[in-house]
Amino acid sequence: MDIPALPPGFVVDAPALLGRAVLGQQWRDLAFLHWPVAVSTVQRFFPPGTRPDVLDDPATTYVGLVPFTMVGAGIGRRWPVRWAGTFLETNVRLYSVDAQGRHGVVFRSLDASRLLPVLAAHVGYGLPYVWSRMSRSVQPAAEGEVRTWTCARRLSLVRSRISVRVGPPVEPTPLDVFLTARWGLHARHLGRTWWVPNEHSTWPLRAAEVLELDDGLRAAAGVQVSGLPPLVRFTPGVRTAFGAPVPLPSA
């Protein structure tokens, strides 16, 4: 796979938040599964004031399938919620950029194993969280430990099962950086498009190999891609903080 260079001005390290952190949390034991997807097939999912982010081919962007464990989500940096703030999550995300040049993500779905954060995210940010039954397992192996995540939406037939073998650390390629150095999200809420900034350290990435993929989350999100992902990574995770949402001008 040819790895293009990052676009001029792409911000590799997280800018410091302006003002106090609104939310703090840890993202642990996370897998990144990525597929290229035609811009024309996902354009309609981007809120006003944003557009699909592209790297080298203006007709191609990316969709990510990302299972992980949320740990200690809470108010600010010092007030984690020990029980309700720790849960499993799998999200389907697209990659966005706005007129201010901020490269972020647009979530098509976020499945979570606890109801309280699902409700809070709907009310506070308009994010498409779904309450689901989820599990995670780790199996040691000589060739690299195997990690498996499952998801079953409540009152729905949508299911997902992802199993990957974790490999050695890797030096991030420009494509890795393009897909993971995302310092905020774009969301439509209360009739406006918002930028929600976040900051965290650089992802410590490891190689990974998909052993099993039986996923209905991407199709349920309206993103049709087939086959195994050409880019797979695993990371032990980072600690992150979110700033206050900022409305996009005239969006």
C-alpha angles and dihedrals in degrees: 000000000000112000113213124206122261116266117260113276096017108156109232099178124052115262113232114262116256106236127349124336112260097195134020130191146144125243108206137182095005131175124203115206113180136186130180112241133185113262090222092062096054104029092102092062096065118097120237112282094034137080137190112284116233133189111198107337112060090206095055133069131159141255121206131205107199125182119182147134120267111212129193100346109182150127115316122330098302107043110070119173102231100202110020090035094060118073146122120271138182120187137188110213142178129202122250142183129191135206090269089060095249111152111212145141135267113208118220092183140350117197114199134180097222126066099211097065089043091058094041093051092048093051099038102038109009091239118163098243119166127199108235143165108250141175139186131198137181123206119188115225136172091238092050133302118284119227123194131190126188130190131186118178116226115247089007141088093226111123139171135191121180125179124179137175112226118227137185127305116281135202106244115251121216088261091053090052093046091054100041106032093082114143100190148355135251118223138168113231135153092000094305137093112237136198112213109193125209138179135205140145123277113287113256098224130202130188115257138186126209111235098171133013123175103155133165097167096088094051091046087054090054094250112126115199128145139202130029118319114263091215123048128168137169129205134183086224146240140253113247142185131202127214130212116294116259121204117233113241112265092348 
